[in-house]
Amino acid sequence: MEKALVLMGCAIGAGLALIAGIGPGIGEGYAAGKAVEAIGRQPEMKGPLTSTMMLGIACAETTGIYGFVTGLLLIFVAPGMFLGML
């Protein structure tokens, strides 16, 4: 019974952790759209805008990667650790 409860908790936690990928996707799309809009208004600023946008997108992507890694750890590592404690 305890094993099923641990596996259930890890699966639910992993699913919730993977929801963290939604935020970076929305943020990166918004940033790219605004950068394209700014480049359309001032084409001479393409270089600085592109590099700043890439830096911002890379920072936003780390949130999604952290959520993904947390989900993988909850699926593959945590059940063995918790079951070893029981």
N, C-alpha and C positions, 0 to 999 in steps of 0.2 A: 504494500500500500504506500509506504514512504517513497519507494522508487518511482511509482507513477506520479506522485505529487511533485517530486523534484523535477521529473522530466516535463511535466505540465507547466510548472513555473518557469523553467528555462525556455520552453518553447514560446510562452506568452511574452516573456521578457525580450527574447530575440525578435519577435514580431514588432514589439513596441520600439525596440532600438532601431530597426530598419525603417521606421517611419521618419527617422531623422534625415533621410535622403530627399524628402519632399521640399524642405526649406531651401537647401542649396540650389536645387533645380529651379525653383521659382526665382530666387535671388540672382542666379547667374543669367537667366533669360532676361530678367528686367535690366540688369547691368549692360548686357550686350545690346539690347534694344535702345537703351538711352545713348550708348556709345555710337551706334550707327546713326541715330538721330543727330547727335552732336557733330559727327563727321560730315553728315549731309549739309549742316549749316555752315561749318567752317572746315573745308577739305584740307586746308594747310595744317591743321592740328591733328592729322591722322596718326602720326608717330607717337606723340605724347599721350593721346587718348587711348591708343591701342595698348601701349605698355602699362598704363595705369589700370585699364580694364582687366588685362591679364593678371596683374598682381591682385586685384580685388577678387577675381574669380577663383584664383588659387587659394586665397584665404578662406573664401566661402566654401570651397570644396572640402576643406579639412573637416568641417562639421559632418558632412556626409560620410567621409572615410572613417571618422571616429565611431559613428553609429554602426557602420558596416562591420568594423572590427569587433565592436562590442557584441553585435549579433552573432558573429562567428564564434567568439569565445563562449557565449552562452549556449550555443548549440553543441560545440565539440569539446570544450574544456570543462566548463562548470559542472555538468552532470556527474562526471567522474570524481571531481573534487568534493561535491556535496554528498555523493553516495559513499565516498570513503570516510566521511565524518559520521555517518549513521552507524 
